[in-house]
Amino acid sequence: MTHPVKGDDIFYIIFTSGTTGSPKGVQISHNNLLSFADWVTGPFFDLPKRPVTLAQPPFSFDLSVMDWVMTLLMGGTLKAVSKELSENFKALFELLPKLSLQVFVSTPSFADLCLVDPEFKADNFPELKRFLFCGEELTKKTYQKLQARFPEAKIFNTYGPTEATVAVTGVQITPAIEKEYSRLPIGRAKNDTKIFIVDENGDQVDKGKSGEIVISGPSVSKGYLNNPGKTKQAFFDDQIYKVYHTGDLGRFDDKGQLLYEGRKDFQIKLHGYRIELEEVNQGLNQSHYVKQAIAVPRYDADHKVTQLQAWVVAKENDFSKPIELTKAIKKELTEYMMPYMIPTRFIYKDKLPISLNGKVDIKAVIKEVNNV
């Protein structure tokens, strides 16, 4: 090894969301990663000794750390699936049964994609006994389908922001838990980590009350690369560890399970990617064809973001059909943002709703999109 790292040396940096404005580079140290590695390879997940693990998330997505850390440390084998193959469903469905997988690490969205194939079931994956999910909400619908197809497998729901090294909570979802909760819990914190729920003043709230999820422990990053302003907003020190304000809302129930209740701000998760709506808005409003625009999420019955819409007041143009205008705007957007950030549906309006403070009323649009 020519460049070993230890202690607080930076092991890797992953940039969250950003493609416009100022993307935030999350610095993960050797100690941060060690905290996560000890947990993910420990008794909680009960992994096989030399796991054969699906490696599907891209390395730019910190969910990938979950698959390669556990597998390499345990002397296992990674079975990589490329982005191109993931998008070729026929080839993907033909390949997966040939990989002899024991551990399946992905977002719930990728599992949903696999479940489209009726042959994605235990009979064709006899060694697949572990499913580990992170990156977005695991819905009851996805769990129910997966549990029916793989009745002997252990299915884990985990939670954690990039800033706290992949995941800090976990729970094995069982039929009893699925039946008890209307929205699946995200579990309990790993042993070396503390999680607090705080109100708008930063004071801890009583069990059962909602507030912002705050994380303290050895896996919490020291902050954003070359961005002291953003670091100061989100991180602070306690007596031992860094503390991170996630911007996620949640509460503890009377059994100690952490329940996720959405974002505090307008940051969303879509297909596992964290997207800041302000950055999408910035891109939309740079288009030569746009007078004013905002991006808004559409949720399904399980509170999962299924679509990103753009509400647009267009400038005068020569396009004969709205679809032609949409194609032109999308082509421009590829210069400003990653493909996963580009809205899939464009709705054209004469004007956007304005709030009392004179700004576009995004909350009103979200309510209308979701028929609230």
N, C-alpha and C positions, 0 to 999 in steps of 0.2 A: 504494500500500500504506500503510495507516494504522497498522498495528502490526507493523512488521518485527522479526524476531528475528535474533540472530547469536551466535556463540560459544557460551557456556554458558547462554544464555537458553533457557527451556523452550519447546519447539515444540509438544508435546502431552503429555497425561497419559492413560494407560489404566489402568483398575482391573482387577486380576487376580482372577478367580474370585468374590470375595466378594459375598455378598448378606446374610449374617448375620455377627455378630461384627464384626471390623474389617477391611474390604476394604483392599487395598494399592494405592495410586495410584502407578504407575511413571512417573517423570518422565523424559521424553526431550527432550534439548536439541537445538539446531540442529546442534551438532557431532556428536552421536550420530547424528542422521538423515543428515547429510552423509556420514559414514563408510559407512552402509548404502547410500545412494543411489549413491555412486561405484562400489560393488561391483556392485549389481544392474543398473546401466546400462552396465557395462563389458564387456570381451570375453568373460568367462567364460560368460555366458548367450547371447551372440551373438543379441541380439534384433533384430527388423526396425527400420528407421529410425524409422518412425512407427507404433508397434504399436497394433493394435486388440485390446484386452485385456478379458477377462471380469472384471467387478467384482461378485463374489457375496458374499464375506464381509462381515458387518456392520461398521460403523465402530467398534463396541465391541470388536472382535477385531483384534489388531494384524496379522493376515495381510492385512487390507485395505490396510495401508500398502504392502505389496509391490506390489499392483496399481496404486494411484494414483500412488505416487512415480515408478515407472519410466515409466509412461505419460505423465504430465503433463510430466515433465522432457524426454522425448523427442518431445514434440509429437504424441502419439498420441491415441487415442480410447478412452474407457472405455464399455463396454456393460454397464450395471447390470442386475442381476437381483434383484428384491425378495425378501424373506423369504416373502411370500405366494405369489409365483410359484414359488419353490423348493419349496414344499410342494404345489403343484398340478402333479403329474407330467405330466399330459396337456398342459397349457398350456406347461410348461417344455420338453418335448421338441419341441413344435411351434415354439417361439420360437428355440431355440439355433441351428439351422441357418441362420436368417435374419440372424444377427448378424455374419457374415463375420469370425469370430474368427481372430486370428493367435496370440494368447498366452492360455493357460488357467491362471489362478492359483486354487488352491482347496486344501482339505484332500483327502486321499485318499478320505475318506468321501463327499464330494460327487461325486468322479469315479466312485465305485462306484455311486452313485445314477444318474448319467448312463449308465453302462454297462448298466443294466437295459434301456435302449432299444436294440434291435438296430441302429437306424439311426444310433446315435452311432459313426460311423466316418469314415475319411478321405474316402470318396466323397462324403459330404454336408458335409464341412468341409475343402474343398480347400486353404484358406490356413492351417489350424491346424497349426503346426509346432513349437510350444513348450508344454510342460506344466511348471509350477513348483509343487511341493508343499511344504507346511510345515504346522505346527500339530499333527500327529500322525504316527504311523509309517506309512510307505509299505510295504505288504506286497508280497511276491513275487507273490501272486495278483493284486493290482490291477495291478502292473506288467505281468505277462504278458498280461492281457486288453487293457490299453491299447496295448501294443506290437504286439499282433496286429491291433488295429483301426487303429492309426496307425503303420505300419511306418517311415515316413520322418520322424516327429517326434522331437525331442530331449526326453527326459524327465529332469527334474532333481529330486533329493531334497535338501531343505535342512533345516537344524536351527538353532534358536536360541530362547532364552526371551525373553519380553517385555522383561525387564530388560537385554537386550543388543541391543535394537532389531531385532526381527523375526527375523533369521537371521544366523548367523555362519559356517556351514559349508555346503558344497554339493558335489554330485557328479552328473555325468551318468550315469544308469543305462543300461547297454548290455546286450545279451544275454550278453556275456562276463562282466560283473560279476554279473549275475543268476545265472548258472550257477556262479560261483565261491563266492558267499556263501550261507549258509543263512538269514541275516537281512540285508537290504540295508543297506549302510553309509550313514552320513549325511555323509561327505565329509571335506574338508580345510578348515581355517580360511581366511577371506579374508586377504589379504596383510598388513593392518595389525593383525591380531588374533592373540593367542597363546592356546592351549588347553592346560591341564595336567590330568593325572589324579592325584588325591591320595588318600591313605589316610585313615583315621579321625583320624590325628594332624595332618593337613594337609601331610604330606610327599609329594613326588612319587614315584610308583611307576615301575618299569621298563616299557618298551614291552611290550605283551602282557598286562600285569596290569590288573585291573579296579579302579575307584575312582570317586570323585566327579569330575564334569566341572566345571572351574573356568575362567572366561573372563576375559581381560584385553585391553583395547583401547579405542580411542576411541569405540566404539559402546555401551560399558557405561554404564548410567544412574548418576547420582550417588546414587540411592536412592529411597525411598518418601516420598511427600508427607506431611509432618507426622507422620512415624512413625519417629523416631530409633531406637527400640528394635529394630524389625524391620530397619531399615537396617543397624544395627550387627551384627546376626546374619548378614546375607547378603553385605555389601559391606565391602571394605577397600581401602586405597590401596597401590599399589606406587610406584616412583619416578616414574612418568609417568602411568599411567592408573588408573582404578577397576578393581577385581577383583571378580568376582561368583561366589559359590558357588551352582551351579544346583540342587543336590539331585538331579540326574540322575546315573545310573551309566553308565559307559562304559569303553572301552579303545581304544588304538591297535593296529592290527595291524602286521605286519612291512612292509606297503607304505605305511604312514602314513595309512590310512583310519581315521576315527573310527567306532566301532561303539557304538550305543546299547543299553543293557542294562536300561532301566526306571528307576523312581523310587527314590530313597533312602528317602523317607518314604511316606506314604499319600496322596500327591497323584497324581491320574490325569488322563489326557486322554480325553475321550469326545466323538466327533464334532467334534474340534477345540477344544473348550472345556476349559480347565484347571479342575478341580474338586478342592477340598480336602475329603476325606472327613469331617474333623472338623466342618466347617461343615454338611454334610448331616446328620451325627449330631445336631448341636445343634438343627436344625430338626425332625428326627424326634421328638426327646425333648421338644419343646415341645407336641406334639400332646396334646389332652385324652384321646385314646383309647390312648395309648402308655404302658406302664409302663417299658419299656426297649427300645432299638433301636440298631442299627448299620447302616451302609451299606457294602457290599462290592462290588468289581468282579468281573465275569466276563470271562475272556480267551478268545480263540479260539486256534487252533493257530499263528497268526502273532504271538502275544503282544500282540494289539490288544484294547483294552477294547471289548466289544460290548454290555455291559449293566451297569447299576447296580442291584443288588438291595438290598432292605431286609429284614433279619432283625429281627422284632418280637415282643416279649412284650407282648401287648395287655392293657389293663385290662378289667374286666368291662363288657360292653356288651349292648345289646338287638338287635344286628344278627343276622338269621337266617342270613346267608351271609357268608363271608370277603370276597367281592367287594364287598359293600356297605360293610364296614368299610374296605376299601382305598380306595374312592371317597371316603369321609368323611375319611380321613387325607390323601389327595392334595389334597382341597379346602382343608384347613387349611394344607398345606404351601405353597400358592400365596401365602400371606401372609408366608412366611418366606424364600422362595428363588425363584430364577428357574426357569422350566419345565425347562430342560435339566439342572438339578440334582436334580430329583425322580426317585427310583428308579422303574423301569418294572415291576419285579416285587416283590411283597411275600410273604415267607415267614413264617408265624406259628409260634412256638415256645413251649413252656412255660417254658423258661429258655435263657439264652445261655451258652456255655462261658466259664469263668473261668480266667485264667492264675494262675501261682504268686504273683504280686504282688497278686492280688485284683481285677484289672481284667478287663473283657471281653477275651477272647483273640481279637482280630480276625484275627491271622495264622492261627489254627486254622480260623476261619470261611472265610477266603479259600481255604485249602487244600481244605476240603470243597466249596465252591462250584465250584472248578476241578478237582476230582477228582485232586488232587496226592497 
